[in-house]
Amino acid sequence: MKITKAALAGTFESSDLLVKVSPSEGGLDVVINSEVFKQFGEQIATVVHQTLKALDVTDGLVIIDDKGALDCVIRARVQCAVLRGTQDETLNWEVL
């Protein structure tokens, strides 16, 4: 799945995150900014990368601004931003 336009999902509220995706050539770049990065940065990165892999995203820029979101919220926001940033109508819903 390829990100074809910039898209957002989420908020800057406590226990949430804002996910920004945009097109980028030459691979996948993920930037994570988090208030709890020292404690949970590795887990946040793992959830983001697993979600992107499940959606088969190979190119794009993903910026995560986290305010202490739970794993299920991270997963949902990344999925939403990617789906808004692609125009792929043939999503395999079973991978979600």
N, CA, C and O atoms as a Tinker XYZ file with bonds, in Angstrom:
   384  protein
     1  N      0.851000   -1.160000    0.000000    73     2
     2  CA     0.000000    0.000000    0.000000    64     1     3
     3  C      0.905000    1.234000    0.000000    63     2     4     5
     4  O      1.887000    1.298000    0.739000    81     3
     5  N      0.563000    2.194000   -0.828000    73     3     6
     6  CA     1.393000    3.389000   -0.964000    64     5     7
     7  C      0.608000    4.622000   -0.525000    63     6     8     9
     8  O     -0.543000    4.815000   -0.917000    81     7
     9  N      1.241000    5.437000    0.281000    73     7    10
    10  CA     0.621000    6.684000    0.722000    64     9    11
    11  C      0.721000    7.679000   -0.426000    63    10    12    13
    12  O      1.815000    7.970000   -0.910000    81    11
    13  N     -0.422000    8.197000   -0.857000    73    11    14
    14  CA    -0.453000    9.080000   -2.023000    64    13    15
    15  C     -0.759000   10.529000   -1.691000    63    14    16    17
    16  O     -0.562000   11.411000   -2.528000    81    15
    17  N     -1.241000   10.789000   -0.469000    73    15    18
    18  CA    -1.523000   12.173000   -0.075000    64    17    19
    19  C     -1.356000   12.303000    1.435000    63    18    20    21
    20  O     -1.421000   11.315000    2.167000    81    19
    21  N     -1.140000   13.528000    1.887000    73    19    22
    22  CA    -0.979000   13.782000    3.315000    64    21    23
    23  C     -2.304000   13.572000    4.035000    63    22    24    25
    24  O     -3.367000   13.904000    3.510000    81    23
    25  N     -2.230000   13.019000    5.241000    73    23    26
    26  CA    -3.442000   12.771000    6.027000    64    25    27
    27  C     -3.109000   12.795000    7.511000    63    26    28    29
    28  O     -1.966000   12.577000    7.914000    81    27
    29  N     -4.134000   13.065000    8.314000    73    27    30
    30  CA    -4.001000   13.123000    9.770000    64    29    31
    31  C     -5.037000   12.224000   10.426000    63    30    32    33
    32  O     -6.093000   11.946000    9.857000    81    31
    33  N     -4.716000   11.774000   11.637000    73    31    34
    34  CA    -5.694000   11.075000   12.473000    64    33    35
    35  C     -5.299000   11.293000   13.922000    63    34    36    37
    36  O     -4.120000   11.222000   14.268000    81    35
    37  N     -6.283000   11.559000   14.768000    73    35    38
    38  CA    -6.026000   11.711000   16.188000    64    37    39
    39  C     -6.073000   13.147000   16.657000    63    38    40    41
    40  O     -6.454000   14.055000   15.917000    81    39
    41  N     -5.668000   13.335000   17.927000    73    39    42
    42  CA    -5.672000   14.656000   18.550000    64    41    43
    43  C     -4.420000   14.820000   19.404000    63    42    44    45
    44  O     -3.621000   13.895000   19.549000    81    43
    45  N     -4.266000   16.018000   19.967000    73    43    46
    46  CA    -3.179000   16.291000   20.912000    64    45    47
    47  C     -3.649000   16.150000   22.360000    63    46    48    49
    48  O     -2.954000   16.581000   23.280000    81    47
    49  N     -4.811000   15.557000   22.564000    73    47    50
    50  CA    -5.349000   15.397000   23.918000    64    49    51
    51  C     -4.546000   14.353000   24.695000    63    50    52    53
    52  O     -3.849000   13.526000   24.108000    81    51
    53  N     -4.653000   14.404000   26.005000    73    51    54
    54  CA    -4.008000   13.427000   26.867000    64    53    55
    55  C     -4.538000   12.028000   26.547000    63    54    56    57
    56  O     -5.722000   11.861000   26.253000    81    55
    57  N     -3.670000   11.038000   26.603000    73    55    58
    58  CA    -3.992000    9.632000   26.304000    64    57    59
    59  C     -4.387000    9.407000   24.847000    63    58    60    61
    60  O     -5.086000    8.442000   24.540000    81    59
    61  N     -3.949000   10.280000   23.956000    73    59    62
    62  CA    -4.209000   10.134000   22.522000    64    61    63
    63  C     -2.907000   10.426000   21.783000    63    62    64    65
    64  O     -1.870000   10.639000   22.410000    81    63
    65  N     -2.957000   10.435000   20.490000    73    63    66
    66  CA    -1.811000   10.793000   19.678000    64    65    67
    67  C     -2.295000   11.357000   18.355000    63    66    68    69
    68  O     -3.429000   11.119000   17.940000    81    67
    69  N     -1.429000   12.099000   17.706000    73    67    70
    70  CA    -1.708000   12.620000   16.374000    64    69    71
    71  C     -0.763000   11.914000   15.418000    63    70    72    73
    72  O      0.453000   11.927000   15.609000    81    71
    73  N     -1.325000   11.300000   14.393000    73    71    74
    74  CA    -0.533000   10.599000   13.383000    64    73    75
    75  C     -0.633000   11.374000   12.085000    63    74    76    77
    76  O     -1.730000   11.648000   11.596000    81    75
    77  N      0.524000   11.730000   11.523000    73    75    78
    78  CA     0.580000   12.426000   10.239000    64    77    79
    79  C      1.293000   11.517000    9.247000    63    78    80    81
    80  O      2.380000   11.012000    9.529000    81    79
    81  N      0.687000   11.311000    8.101000    73    79    82
    82  CA     1.332000   10.535000    7.043000    64    81    83
    83  C      1.424000   11.400000    5.793000    63    82    84    85
    84  O      0.560000   12.237000    5.535000    81    83
    85  N      2.477000   11.186000    5.031000    73    83    86
    86  CA     2.639000   11.903000    3.771000    64    85    87
    87  C      3.460000   11.045000    2.820000    63    86    88    89
    88  O      4.207000   10.167000    3.251000    81    87
    89  N      3.316000   11.303000    1.518000    73    87    90
    90  CA     4.066000   10.520000    0.536000    64    89    91
    91  C      5.566000   10.768000    0.665000    63    90    92    93
    92  O      5.999000   11.871000    0.997000    81    91
    93  N      6.339000    9.740000    0.401000    73    91    94
    94  CA     7.793000    9.843000    0.409000    64    93    95
    95  C      8.346000    8.672000   -0.388000    63    94    96    97
    96  O      7.890000    7.538000   -0.241000    81    95
    97  N      9.306000    8.947000   -1.210000    73    95    98
    98  CA     9.931000    7.897000   -2.020000    64    97    99
    99  C     11.144000    7.334000   -1.289000    63    98   100   101
   100  O     11.754000    8.015000   -0.463000    81    99
   101  N     11.480000    6.117000   -1.591000    73    99   102
   102  CA    12.707000    5.536000   -1.067000    64   101   103
   103  C     12.572000    4.892000    0.300000    63   102   104   105
   104  O     13.537000    4.852000    1.062000    81   103
   105  N     11.408000    4.396000    0.615000    73   103   106
   106  CA    11.264000    3.666000    1.861000    64   105   107
   107  C     10.324000    4.318000    2.845000    63   106   108   109
   108  O      9.653000    5.308000    2.553000    81   107
   109  N     10.302000    3.732000    4.006000    73   107   110
   110  CA     9.391000    4.149000    5.060000    64   109   111
   111  C     10.185000    4.825000    6.170000    63   110   112   113
   112  O     11.124000    4.239000    6.709000    81   111
   113  N      9.814000    6.049000    6.510000    73   111   114
   114  CA    10.442000    6.779000    7.610000    64   113   115
   115  C      9.401000    7.001000    8.696000    63   114   116   117
   116  O      8.308000    7.498000    8.426000    81   115
   117  N      9.745000    6.631000    9.926000    73   115   118
   118  CA     8.847000    6.815000   11.063000    64   117   119
   119  C      9.551000    7.694000   12.086000    63   118   120   121
   120  O     10.666000    7.396000   12.515000    81   119
   121  N      8.889000    8.783000   12.473000    73   119   122
   122  CA     9.408000    9.700000   13.484000    64   121   123
   123  C      8.438000    9.667000   14.657000    63   122   124   125
   124  O      7.236000    9.872000   14.484000    81   123
   125  N      8.965000    9.407000   15.856000    73   123   126
   126  CA     8.112000    9.318000   17.041000    64   125   127
   127  C      8.521000   10.387000   18.042000    63   126   128   129
   128  O      9.667000   10.435000   18.488000    81   127
   129  N      7.565000   11.246000   18.387000    73   127   130
   130  CA     7.733000   12.240000   19.443000    64   129   131
   131  C      6.744000   11.868000   20.536000    63   130   132   133
   132  O      5.543000   11.777000   20.283000    81   131
   133  N      7.243000   11.653000   21.754000    73   131   134
   134  CA     6.355000   11.208000   22.826000    64   133   135
   135  C      6.801000   11.765000   24.167000    63   134   136   137
   136  O      7.994000   11.881000   24.449000    81   135
   137  N      5.809000   12.109000   24.992000    73   135   138
   138  CA     6.094000   12.557000   26.353000    64   137   139
   139  C      6.595000   11.401000   27.217000    63   138   140   141
   140  O      7.256000   11.625000   28.230000    81   139
   141  N      6.289000   10.193000   26.828000    73   139   142
   142  CA     6.667000    9.009000   27.606000    64   141   143
   143  C      7.654000    8.131000   26.830000    63   142   144   145
   144  O      7.685000    6.915000   27.020000    81   143
   145  N      8.452000    8.741000   25.963000    73   143   146
   146  CA     9.340000    7.964000   25.095000    64   145   147
   147  C     10.365000    7.155000   25.889000    63   146   148   149
   148  O     10.663000    6.017000   25.528000    81   147
   149  N     10.902000    7.723000   26.957000    73   147   150
   150  CA    11.912000    7.000000   27.737000    64   149   151
   151  C     11.348000    5.710000   28.328000    63   150   152   153
   152  O     12.053000    4.705000   28.423000    81   151
   153  N     10.087000    5.741000   28.721000    73   151   154
   154  CA     9.466000    4.562000   29.320000    64   153   155
   155  C      8.896000    3.605000   28.283000    63   154   156   157
   156  O      9.050000    2.389000   28.403000    81   155
   157  N      8.236000    4.154000   27.261000    73   155   158
   158  CA     7.453000    3.314000   26.352000    64   157   159
   159  C      7.816000    3.476000   24.877000    63   158   160   161
   160  O      7.093000    2.979000   24.014000    81   159
   161  N      8.902000    4.148000   24.574000    73   159   162
   162  CA     9.274000    4.407000   23.184000    64   161   163
   163  C      9.436000    3.156000   22.348000    63   162   164   165
   164  O      9.006000    3.115000   21.195000    81   163
   165  N     10.052000    2.139000   22.920000    73   163   166
   166  CA    10.265000    0.889000   22.180000    64   165   167
   167  C      8.933000    0.207000   21.861000    63   166   168   169
   168  O      8.749000   -0.314000   20.761000    81   167
   169  N      8.011000    0.209000   22.815000    73   167   170
   170  CA     6.695000   -0.399000   22.595000    64   169   171
   171  C      5.892000    0.391000   21.566000    63   170   172   173
   172  O      5.219000   -0.200000   20.721000    81   171
   173  N      5.955000    1.712000   21.627000    73   171   174
   174  CA     5.257000    2.552000   20.648000    64   173   175
   175  C      5.769000    2.234000   19.248000    63   174   176   177
   176  O      4.982000    2.032000   18.324000    81   175
   177  N      7.095000    2.191000   19.095000    73   175   178
   178  CA     7.697000    1.899000   17.790000    64   177   179
   179  C      7.282000    0.517000   17.292000    63   178   180   181
   180  O      6.993000    0.347000   16.108000    81   179
   181  N      7.253000   -0.462000   18.181000    73   179   182
   182  CA     6.857000   -1.817000   17.798000    64   181   183
   183  C      5.426000   -1.849000   17.278000    63   182   184   185
   184  O      5.158000   -2.453000   16.240000    81   183
   185  N      4.504000   -1.204000   17.991000    73   183   186
   186  CA     3.096000   -1.191000   17.574000    64   185   187
   187  C      2.938000   -0.480000   16.234000    63   186   188   189
   188  O      2.204000   -0.953000   15.366000    81   187
   189  N      3.621000    0.654000   16.057000    73   187   190
   190  CA     3.534000    1.406000   14.799000    64   189   191
   191  C      4.055000    0.558000   13.643000    63   190   192   193
   192  O      3.404000    0.462000   12.602000    81   191
   193  N      5.222000   -0.056000   13.817000    73   191   194
   194  CA     5.810000   -0.847000   12.731000    64   193   195
   195  C      4.980000   -2.095000   12.425000    63   194   196   197
   196  O      4.842000   -2.465000   11.259000    81   195
   197  N      4.428000   -2.746000   13.441000    73   195   198
   198  CA     3.565000   -3.909000   13.203000    64   197   199
   199  C      2.319000   -3.517000   12.413000    63   198   200   201
   200  O      1.893000   -4.236000   11.509000    81   199
   201  N      1.744000   -2.378000   12.761000    73   199   202
   202  CA     0.536000   -1.917000   12.072000    64   201   203
   203  C      0.838000   -1.564000   10.627000    63   202   204   205
   204  O      0.074000   -1.919000    9.729000    81   203
   205  N      1.945000   -0.869000   10.392000    73   203   206
   206  CA     2.329000   -0.515000    9.023000    64   205   207
   207  C      2.633000   -1.767000    8.203000    63   206   208   209
   208  O      2.295000   -1.837000    7.022000    81   207
   209  N      3.271000   -2.752000    8.831000    73   207   210
   210  CA     3.567000   -4.001000    8.132000    64   209   211
   211  C      2.281000   -4.744000    7.774000    63   210   212   213
   212  O      2.164000   -5.276000    6.670000    81   211
   213  N      1.318000   -4.786000    8.694000    73   211   214
   214  CA     0.039000   -5.458000    8.431000    64   213   215
   215  C     -0.709000   -4.798000    7.278000    63   214   216   217
   216  O     -1.409000   -5.470000    6.520000    81   215
   217  N     -0.557000   -3.477000    7.147000    73   215   218
   218  CA    -1.205000   -2.747000    6.056000    64   217   219
   219  C     -0.357000   -2.741000    4.788000    63   218   220   221
   220  O     -0.774000   -2.190000    3.769000    81   219
   221  N      0.829000   -3.347000    4.840000    73   219   222
   222  CA     1.747000   -3.440000    3.706000    64   221   223
   223  C      2.171000   -2.060000    3.193000    63   222   224   225
   224  O      2.237000   -1.830000    1.986000    81   223
   225  N      2.455000   -1.157000    4.118000    73   223   226
   226  CA     2.945000    0.176000    3.753000    64   225   227
   227  C      4.456000    0.080000    3.587000    63   226   228   229
   228  O      5.160000   -0.316000    4.515000    81   227
   229  N      4.954000    0.441000    2.410000    73   227   230
   230  CA     6.380000    0.332000    2.126000    64   229   231
   231  C      7.062000    1.671000    1.893000    63   230   232   233
   232  O      8.277000    1.778000    2.057000    81   231
   233  N      6.308000    2.691000    1.516000    73   231   234
   234  CA     6.868000    4.019000    1.269000    64   233   235
   235  C      6.023000    5.065000    1.970000    63   234   236   237
   236  O      4.795000    4.973000    2.003000    81   235
   237  N      6.693000    6.057000    2.529000    73   235   238
   238  CA     5.968000    7.165000    3.139000    64   237   239
   239  C      6.669000    7.686000    4.376000    63   238   240   241
   240  O      7.590000    7.062000    4.903000    81   239
   241  N      6.216000    8.835000    4.823000    73   239   242
   242  CA     6.702000    9.451000    6.051000    64   241   243
   243  C      5.571000    9.400000    7.067000    63   242   244   245
   244  O      4.463000    9.861000    6.792000    81   243
   245  N      5.848000    8.843000    8.235000    73   243   246
   246  CA     4.859000    8.735000    9.308000    64   245   247
   247  C      5.420000    9.460000   10.524000    63   246   248   249
   248  O      6.493000    9.119000   11.022000    81   247
   249  N      4.683000   10.463000   10.997000    73   247   250
   250  CA     5.101000   11.220000   12.176000    64   249   251
   251  C      4.080000   10.977000   13.278000    63   250   252   253
   252  O      2.881000   11.187000   13.091000    81   251
   253  N      4.573000   10.533000   14.428000    73   251   254
   254  CA     3.731000   10.225000   15.577000    64   253   255
   255  C      4.011000   11.260000   16.663000    63   254   256   257
   256  O      5.151000   11.406000   17.102000    81   255
   257  N      2.975000   11.979000   17.100000    73   255   258
   258  CA     3.064000   12.886000   18.245000    64   257   259
   259  C      2.194000   12.298000   19.346000    63   258   260   261
   260  O      0.976000   12.479000   19.354000    81   259
   261  N      2.834000   11.592000   20.276000    73   259   262
   262  CA     2.119000   10.806000   21.281000    64   261   263
   263  C      1.969000   11.562000   22.593000    63   262   264   265
   264  O      2.878000   12.266000   23.032000    81   263
   265  N      0.810000   11.401000   23.204000    73   263   266
   266  CA     0.521000   11.998000   24.513000    64   265   267
   267  C      0.122000   10.911000   25.513000    63   266   268   269
   268  O     -0.725000   11.137000   26.377000    81   267
   269  N      0.734000    9.738000   25.394000    73   267   270
   270  CA     0.470000    8.660000   26.341000    64   269   271
   271  C     -0.642000    7.715000   25.931000    63   270   272   273
   272  O     -1.357000    7.192000   26.785000    81   271
   273  N     -0.796000    7.491000   24.636000    73   271   274
   274  CA    -1.868000    6.629000   24.130000    64   273   275
   275  C     -1.574000    5.151000   24.393000    63   274   276   277
   276  O     -0.418000    4.728000   24.422000    81   275
   277  N     -2.634000    4.385000   24.583000    73   275   278
   278  CA    -2.523000    2.937000   24.723000    64   277   279
   279  C     -2.271000    2.294000   23.360000    63   278   280   281
   280  O     -2.489000    2.917000   22.321000    81   279
   281  N     -1.812000    1.045000   23.374000    73   279   282
   282  CA    -1.498000    0.333000   22.129000    64   281   283
   283  C     -2.677000    0.287000   21.166000    63   282   284   285
   284  O     -2.502000    0.488000   19.964000    81   283
   285  N     -3.877000    0.025000   21.681000    73   283   286
   286  CA    -5.047000   -0.081000   20.801000    64   285   287
   287  C     -5.354000    1.256000   20.131000    63   286   288   289
   288  O     -5.812000    1.284000   18.989000    81   287
   289  N     -5.107000    2.355000   20.824000    73   287   290
   290  CA    -5.325000    3.689000   20.252000    64   289   291
   291  C     -4.268000    3.972000   19.188000    63   290   292   293
   292  O     -4.582000    4.510000   18.126000    81   291
   293  N     -3.022000    3.611000   19.469000    73   291   294
   294  CA    -1.940000    3.807000   18.496000    64   293   295
   295  C     -2.272000    3.055000   17.211000    63   294   296   297
   296  O     -2.172000    3.604000   16.115000    81   295
   297  N     -2.666000    1.800000   17.359000    73   295   298
   298  CA    -2.999000    0.966000   16.203000    64   297   299
   299  C     -4.142000    1.583000   15.390000    63   298   300   301
   300  O     -4.059000    1.668000   14.165000    81   299
   301  N     -5.197000    2.007000   16.067000    73   299   302
   302  CA    -6.364000    2.574000   15.379000    64   301   303
   303  C     -6.020000    3.874000   14.664000    63   302   304   305
   304  O     -6.454000    4.089000   13.532000    81   303
   305  N     -5.249000    4.739000   15.307000    73   303   306
   306  CA    -4.893000    6.026000   14.694000    64   305   307
   307  C     -3.972000    5.835000   13.486000    63   306   308   309
   308  O     -4.128000    6.521000   12.476000    81   307
   309  N     -3.022000    4.916000   13.582000    73   307   310
   310  CA    -2.133000    4.649000   12.442000    64   309   311
   311  C     -2.942000    4.079000   11.279000    63   310   312   313
   312  O     -2.760000    4.499000   10.136000    81   311
   313  N     -3.829000    3.132000   11.557000    73   311   314
   314  CA    -4.678000    2.570000   10.502000    64   313   315
   315  C     -5.505000    3.657000    9.834000    63   314   316   317
   316  O     -5.581000    3.712000    8.606000    81   315
   317  N     -6.117000    4.508000   10.618000    73   315   318
   318  CA    -6.972000    5.570000   10.081000    64   317   319
   319  C     -6.176000    6.534000    9.208000    63   318   320   321
   320  O     -6.606000    6.868000    8.104000    81   319
   321  N     -5.019000    6.984000    9.692000    73   319   322
   322  CA    -4.208000    7.926000    8.919000    64   321   323
   323  C     -3.745000    7.311000    7.604000    63   322   324   325
   324  O     -3.773000    7.969000    6.564000    81   323
   325  N     -3.318000    6.050000    7.647000    73   323   326
   326  CA    -2.863000    5.382000    6.422000    64   325   327
   327  C     -4.017000    5.235000    5.437000    63   326   328   329
   328  O     -3.847000    5.498000    4.246000    81   327
   329  N     -5.180000    4.821000    5.913000    73   327   330
   330  CA    -6.324000    4.661000    5.012000    64   329   331
   331  C     -6.752000    5.992000    4.408000    63   330   332   333
   332  O     -7.165000    6.037000    3.249000    81   331
   333  N     -6.661000    7.071000    5.173000    73   331   334
   334  CA    -6.967000    8.392000    4.627000    64   333   335
   335  C     -5.908000    8.839000    3.619000    63   334   336   337
   336  O     -6.220000    9.567000    2.677000    81   335
   337  N     -4.668000    8.410000    3.811000    73   335   338
   338  CA    -3.571000    8.824000    2.945000    64   337   339
   339  C     -3.409000    7.990000    1.689000    63   338   340   341
   340  O     -2.612000    8.330000    0.814000    81   339
   341  N     -4.158000    6.903000    1.592000    73   339   342
   342  CA    -4.115000    6.071000    0.386000    64   341   343
   343  C     -5.476000    6.126000   -0.282000    63   342   344   345
   344  O     -6.473000    6.501000    0.336000    81   343
   345  N     -5.503000    5.758000   -1.511000    73   343   346
   346  CA    -6.769000    5.699000   -2.228000    64   345   347
   347  C     -7.017000    4.275000   -2.696000    63   346   348   349
   348  O     -7.617000    4.034000   -3.744000    81   347
   349  N     -6.537000    3.338000   -1.887000    73   347   350
   350  CA    -6.672000    1.918000   -2.197000    64   349   351
   351  C     -8.024000    1.417000   -1.700000    63   350   352   353
   352  O     -8.291000    1.427000   -0.499000    81   351
   353  N     -8.861000    0.988000   -2.609000    73   351   354
   354  CA   -10.193000    0.496000   -2.261000    64   353   355
   355  C    -10.205000   -1.010000   -2.023000    63   354   356   357
   356  O    -11.254000   -1.571000   -1.708000    81   355
   357  N     -9.058000   -1.675000   -2.168000    73   355   358
   358  CA    -9.008000   -3.131000   -2.069000    64   357   359
   359  C     -8.335000   -3.576000   -0.775000    63   358   360   361
   360  O     -7.490000   -4.470000   -0.795000    81   359
   361  N     -8.693000   -2.974000    0.326000    73   359   362
   362  CA    -8.087000   -3.302000    1.608000    64   361   363
   363  C     -8.521000   -4.687000    2.074000    63   362   364   365
   364  O     -9.701000   -5.032000    2.022000    81   363
   365  N     -7.555000   -5.468000    2.525000    73   363   366
   366  CA    -7.832000   -6.779000    3.101000    64   365   367
   367  C     -8.168000   -6.569000    4.577000    63   366   368   369
   368  O     -7.267000   -6.440000    5.405000    81   367
   369  N     -9.444000   -6.535000    4.906000    73   367   370
   370  CA    -9.892000   -6.229000    6.259000    64   369   371
   371  C     -9.481000   -7.291000    7.265000    63   370   372   373
   372  O     -9.465000   -7.018000    8.465000    81   371
   373  N     -9.151000   -8.483000    6.818000    73   371   374
   374  CA    -8.762000   -9.548000    7.736000    64   373   375
   375  C     -7.443000   -9.262000    8.433000    63   374   376   377
   376  O     -7.213000   -9.774000    9.529000    81   375
   377  N     -6.569000   -8.461000    7.832000    73   375   378
   378  CA    -5.283000   -8.168000    8.462000    64   377   379
   379  C     -5.421000   -7.179000    9.605000    63   378   380   381
   380  O     -4.519000   -7.057000   10.435000    81   379
   381  N     -6.534000   -6.477000    9.656000    73   379   382
   382  CA    -6.738000   -5.516000   10.735000    64   381   383
   383  C     -7.281000   -6.233000   11.936000    63   382   384
   384  O     -7.529000   -5.610000   12.968000    81   383
